[in-house]
Amino acid sequence: MDFEEALKKWPDLSPDRFRTFGRSLKGTFGVKVYKVTLHAGFTCPNRDGKVGRGGCTYCINESFSPNARDPELPVGEQMRRGMDFLNSRYGAEKFIAYFQTFTNTYAPIDRLRRLYDEALCFPDVVGLSIGTRPDCVPDDVLDFIQNYAPRVKVWIEYGLQSAHDRTLKLINRGHDYAAFVDAIHRTQGRGIEIVVHVILGLPGENREDMRETAIRVNAMPMNGLKIHHLYVAVNTPMEEMYKRGEVKALTLDEYVSLAADFIERTRPDVTLQRLTGDTHGDCLVAPKWNVSKSRVLYAISAELARRGTFQGALWEGSGAIASGSAAG
């Protein structure tokens, strides 16, 4: 199938050759919809000792979440300020409350209810997006979150990063691939959109490993993907590994090529919520590309065009690997 034929079947691929989140939201709500990122003061079982300490080797939340530096601000005030900024800067009309920092289901249900309700009390908030880990969604929490689905659009964002257990162990994730598969299957059928986070360029992984992650993830019943390159942040174990030469930062061209590989193996119905990441302040050690997000997205689109390909062109369909066993 060439791109023109693909467009007839999946018109949302145009013009970038992949399905963007912004276009999907505009199609659903008819107006500009933006996420307001929130820090609700959660922690993580990989930090407080429940499953580990120190967190993932690459993780310092201050590097990607500006609100992580001001956790004392009430969620409602974070929402109000965020909506005002996004409206004045981008003309946003509707908003998604995005609980981003750390593990946003890792608390008693009474506390989750209070925080989620505080974020959703504004009439222009049409969505609730919850970032969490696959080992932090017991059935009672999923039952609770499901109750929001008739009221607003709900996403649960699962941090996976890699489908290879050896990589998950190396980066100190504190869970295995089977935990991810279990969480996905317990979440499906609840009216909740499932989003999966993946990092390209993790230590010890080659191109075939990353392609394998794409195949395995796209065999799962998920609705959205977030992909970005590995970045090395200050004051993390990953920084020490980088200084010892144990971690290699991707060049822009390398990442663009790997992202195109991943997109080609991504189902055409999946929305790509993110294809690049960045850091805030002085947290970034490497790689320092000195290009805008839009330039990275343009480069990925141009690479797909150069290949004459598009999202889903190499998707394996019914032949994709759906096993819950790890590939490492």
C-alpha positions as CSV (number, residue, x, y, z in Angstrom):
1,M,0.0,0.0,0.0
2,D,1.4,3.4,-0.9
3,F,0.7,6.7,1.0
4,E,-2.2,7.8,-1.2
5,E,-3.9,4.5,-0.6
6,A,-3.2,4.7,3.1
7,L,-4.7,8.2,3.2
8,K,-8.0,6.9,1.7
9,K,-8.2,4.3,4.5
10,W,-6.7,6.4,7.3
11,P,-7.3,10.1,6.5
12,D,-6.0,11.2,9.9
13,L,-2.4,10.4,8.7
14,S,-2.3,13.5,6.6
15,P,-0.2,15.6,6.2
16,D,2.5,14.4,8.6
17,R,2.3,10.7,7.7
18,F,1.4,9.9,11.3
19,R,-1.7,10.5,13.5
20,T,-1.2,13.5,15.8
21,F,-2.8,14.1,19.1
22,G,-3.7,17.7,18.3
23,R,-5.6,16.7,15.2
24,S,-7.4,13.9,17.1
25,L,-8.5,16.3,19.9
26,K,-9.7,18.9,17.4
27,G,-11.7,16.2,15.6
28,T,-13.3,15.1,18.9
29,F,-14.0,18.4,20.6
30,G,-14.1,20.8,17.6
31,V,-11.8,23.4,19.3
32,K,-8.2,23.8,20.5
33,V,-7.6,21.5,23.5
34,Y,-4.4,21.7,25.5
35,K,-3.1,19.8,28.5
36,V,-2.4,21.5,31.8
37,T,0.4,19.7,33.6
38,L,-0.1,19.1,37.3
39,H,2.1,18.1,40.2
40,A,-0.2,16.8,43.0
41,G,2.5,15.8,45.5
42,F,2.6,12.1,44.7
43,T,5.7,10.0,45.1
44,C,6.7,6.7,43.5
45,P,7.0,3.1,44.9
46,N,10.4,3.0,43.2
47,R,11.5,5.8,45.5
48,D,9.9,5.3,48.8
49,G,11.1,1.7,49.3
50,K,7.9,-0.2,48.4
51,V,9.6,-1.7,45.3
52,G,12.9,0.2,45.3
53,R,14.8,3.4,46.1
54,G,16.4,6.0,43.9
55,G,13.9,5.8,41.1
56,C,14.6,5.0,37.5
57,T,18.2,5.8,36.5
58,Y,17.2,8.5,34.1
59,C,14.5,10.2,36.3
60,I,14.5,13.6,37.7
61,N,11.0,15.0,37.4
62,E,12.2,18.6,37.6
63,S,13.8,18.0,34.2
64,F,10.5,17.6,32.3
65,S,7.8,18.9,34.6
66,P,8.0,22.6,35.4
67,N,5.4,22.2,38.2
68,A,7.6,19.7,40.0
69,R,9.5,22.6,41.5
70,D,6.4,24.0,43.1
71,P,4.5,21.1,44.5
72,E,2.8,23.2,47.3
73,L,0.6,25.1,44.9
74,P,-3.0,23.6,45.1
75,V,-4.1,21.6,42.1
76,G,-7.0,24.0,41.4
77,E,-4.6,27.0,41.3
78,Q,-2.2,25.1,39.0
79,M,-5.2,24.4,36.7
80,R,-6.3,28.1,36.8
81,R,-2.9,29.4,36.0
82,G,-2.2,26.8,33.4
83,M,-5.5,27.5,31.6
84,D,-5.0,31.2,31.6
85,F,-1.5,30.8,30.1
86,L,-2.5,28.3,27.4
87,N,-5.5,30.5,26.4
88,S,-3.4,33.6,26.1
89,R,-0.4,32.0,24.4
90,Y,-2.1,29.4,22.1
91,G,-5.8,30.3,22.0
92,A,-6.7,27.1,23.9
93,E,-10.5,26.8,24.5
94,K,-10.8,23.5,26.3
95,F,-8.4,21.7,28.6
96,I,-7.2,18.3,29.9
97,A,-6.1,18.0,33.5
98,Y,-2.8,16.1,33.2
99,F,-1.5,14.6,36.4
100,Q,2.1,14.1,35.2
101,T,4.7,14.1,38.0
102,F,5.6,10.8,39.6
103,T,3.0,8.1,40.1
104,N,-0.5,9.6,40.1
105,T,-2.5,6.6,41.2
106,Y,-0.2,5.9,44.1
107,A,-2.4,7.0,47.0
108,P,-5.6,6.1,48.8
109,I,-8.8,6.5,46.7
110,D,-10.1,9.3,48.9
111,R,-7.1,11.3,48.2
112,L,-7.2,10.6,44.4
113,R,-10.9,11.6,44.4
114,R,-10.2,14.9,46.1
115,L,-7.3,15.8,43.7
116,Y,-9.0,14.7,40.5
117,D,-12.3,16.5,41.4
118,E,-10.4,19.6,42.2
119,A,-8.8,19.6,38.8
120,L,-12.1,18.9,37.0
121,C,-14.2,21.5,38.7
122,F,-13.7,24.0,35.9
123,P,-16.3,23.9,33.1
124,D,-13.8,24.1,30.3
125,V,-11.9,21.0,31.5
126,V,-13.0,18.1,29.2
127,G,-10.4,15.5,30.0
128,L,-8.5,13.8,32.7
129,S,-5.1,12.2,31.9
130,I,-3.3,10.2,34.6
131,G,0.4,9.3,34.4
132,T,1.3,6.2,36.4
133,R,3.2,2.9,36.5
134,P,1.7,-0.5,35.4
135,D,2.3,-1.9,38.9
136,C,0.3,0.9,40.6
137,V,-3.2,0.3,39.3
138,P,-5.1,-2.2,41.5
139,D,-8.6,-3.1,40.4
140,D,-10.2,-0.8,42.9
141,V,-8.3,2.2,41.6
142,L,-9.3,1.2,38.0
143,D,-12.9,0.9,39.1
144,F,-12.7,4.3,40.7
145,I,-11.1,6.0,37.6
146,Q,-13.6,4.3,35.3
147,N,-16.4,6.3,37.0
148,Y,-15.0,9.5,35.5
149,A,-15.4,8.2,31.9
150,P,-19.1,9.2,31.4
151,R,-18.2,12.7,32.6
152,V,-15.0,13.5,30.7
153,K,-12.6,11.8,28.4
154,V,-10.1,9.8,30.5
155,W,-6.6,8.6,29.6
156,I,-4.3,6.4,31.7
157,E,-0.6,6.8,30.7
158,Y,1.5,3.8,31.5
159,G,5.3,4.2,31.7
160,L,6.8,1.2,30.0
161,Q,9.9,2.6,28.3
162,S,11.0,-0.8,26.8
163,A,9.5,-4.3,26.3
164,H,12.8,-5.9,27.3
165,D,13.2,-7.1,30.9
166,R,16.9,-6.8,30.8
167,T,16.6,-3.1,30.0
168,L,13.9,-2.5,32.6
169,K,16.2,-4.1,35.2
170,L,19.2,-2.0,34.0
171,I,17.3,1.3,34.3
172,N,15.8,0.2,37.7
173,R,12.2,0.4,36.6
174,G,11.1,-1.9,39.5
175,H,8.6,-3.9,37.4
176,D,8.8,-6.2,34.4
177,Y,7.1,-6.4,31.0
178,A,4.5,-8.9,32.3
179,A,3.3,-6.3,34.8
180,F,2.6,-3.9,31.9
181,V,0.7,-6.6,30.0
182,D,-1.4,-7.3,33.1
183,A,-2.2,-3.6,33.6
184,I,-3.2,-3.1,30.0
185,H,-5.6,-6.1,30.0
186,R,-7.2,-5.0,33.3
187,T,-7.7,-1.5,32.0
188,Q,-9.2,-2.3,28.6
189,G,-13.0,-2.3,28.2
190,R,-13.5,0.4,30.9
191,G,-14.0,3.3,28.6
192,I,-10.5,4.5,29.4
193,E,-8.0,5.5,26.7
194,I,-4.7,3.7,27.2
195,V,-1.4,5.5,26.4
196,V,2.0,3.9,26.5
197,H,5.3,5.7,27.1
198,V,8.5,4.4,25.3
199,I,12.0,5.8,25.4
200,L,14.3,5.2,22.4
201,G,18.1,4.9,22.9
202,L,18.1,3.2,26.3
203,P,21.5,1.7,27.2
204,G,22.2,-1.7,25.9
205,E,19.5,-1.6,23.2
206,N,20.1,-1.7,19.4
207,R,17.8,-0.9,16.5
208,E,16.3,-4.4,16.5
209,D,15.5,-4.2,20.2
210,M,13.6,-1.0,19.7
211,R,11.7,-2.4,16.7
212,E,10.8,-5.4,18.8
213,T,9.3,-3.0,21.5
214,A,7.2,-1.4,18.8
215,I,5.9,-4.8,17.6
216,R,5.0,-5.9,21.2
217,V,3.4,-2.6,22.2
218,N,1.3,-2.5,19.1
219,A,0.0,-5.9,19.8
220,M,-1.6,-4.5,22.9
221,P,-5.1,-3.0,23.1
222,M,-3.8,0.6,23.5
223,N,-5.0,3.9,22.0
224,G,-2.0,6.2,22.2
225,L,1.8,6.4,22.3
226,K,4.4,8.7,23.7
227,I,7.8,8.3,22.3
228,H,10.9,10.3,22.9
229,H,14.7,9.9,22.9
230,L,16.7,9.2,26.0
231,Y,18.1,12.4,27.6
232,V,20.6,12.4,30.3
233,A,19.7,14.7,33.2
234,V,21.8,16.1,36.0
235,N,22.0,14.4,39.3
236,T,20.9,11.0,38.1
237,P,22.6,7.6,37.9
238,M,22.3,7.9,34.1
239,E,24.5,11.0,34.3
240,E,27.2,9.0,36.0
241,M,26.8,6.2,33.4
242,Y,27.2,8.8,30.7
243,K,30.3,10.2,32.2
244,R,31.8,6.7,32.4
245,G,31.0,6.1,28.7
246,E,28.3,3.5,29.5
247,V,25.5,5.5,27.8
248,K,25.6,7.0,24.4
249,A,23.3,9.9,23.6
250,L,21.6,9.8,20.2
251,T,22.3,12.3,17.6
252,L,19.2,14.0,16.0
253,D,19.6,12.0,12.8
254,E,19.8,8.8,14.8
255,Y,16.7,9.6,16.7
256,V,14.8,10.6,13.6
257,S,15.6,7.3,12.0
258,L,14.7,5.3,15.0
259,A,11.4,7.2,15.5
260,A,10.5,6.5,11.9
261,D,11.2,2.8,12.4
262,F,8.8,2.9,15.4
263,I,6.1,4.8,13.6
264,E,6.2,2.4,10.6
265,R,5.4,-0.4,13.1
266,T,2.7,1.5,14.9
267,R,-1.0,0.7,14.2
268,P,-2.7,3.4,12.1
269,D,-5.5,3.8,14.6
270,V,-3.0,4.7,17.4
271,T,-2.6,8.4,18.2
272,L,0.9,9.6,18.7
273,Q,0.7,12.0,21.6
274,R,4.4,12.8,21.7
275,L,7.4,12.2,19.4
276,T,10.0,14.3,21.2
277,G,10.8,15.4,24.7
278,D,12.7,18.2,26.3
279,T,14.1,19.3,29.7
280,H,13.5,22.4,31.7
281,G,16.1,24.8,33.1
282,D,19.7,23.6,33.3
283,C,18.8,19.9,33.8
284,L,20.0,18.6,30.5
285,V,23.4,17.0,30.1
286,A,22.9,15.3,26.7
287,P,22.0,15.3,23.9
288,K,22.0,19.0,23.2
289,W,20.6,19.3,19.7
290,N,19.6,23.0,19.9
291,V,16.6,22.6,17.7
292,S,12.9,23.2,18.4
293,K,10.3,20.4,18.9
294,S,8.7,21.5,15.7
295,R,12.0,21.0,13.8
296,V,12.3,17.4,15.2
297,L,8.7,16.6,14.1
298,Y,9.4,18.1,10.7
299,A,12.5,15.9,10.4
300,I,10.6,12.8,11.3
301,S,7.8,13.6,8.8
302,A,10.5,14.3,6.2
303,E,12.2,11.0,6.9
304,L,9.0,9.1,6.4
305,A,8.4,10.9,3.1
306,R,12.0,10.1,2.0
307,R,11.3,6.4,2.7
308,G,7.9,6.6,1.0
309,T,6.3,5.2,4.1
310,F,3.9,6.2,6.9
311,Q,2.4,5.2,10.3
312,G,1.5,1.5,10.1
313,A,3.3,0.7,6.8
314,L,5.2,-2.1,8.5
315,W,2.7,-2.9,11.2
316,E,2.5,-6.7,11.5
317,G,-1.2,-6.9,12.2
318,S,-2.4,-10.3,13.3
319,G,1.1,-11.5,13.1
320,A,2.4,-9.2,15.8
321,I,3.6,-10.7,19.0
322,A,1.0,-10.5,21.7
323,S,2.7,-12.7,24.3
324,G,3.1,-11.4,27.8
325,S,6.5,-12.9,28.1
326,A,9.5,-10.5,27.9
327,A,11.8,-10.3,24.9
328,G,15.0,-10.1,26.9
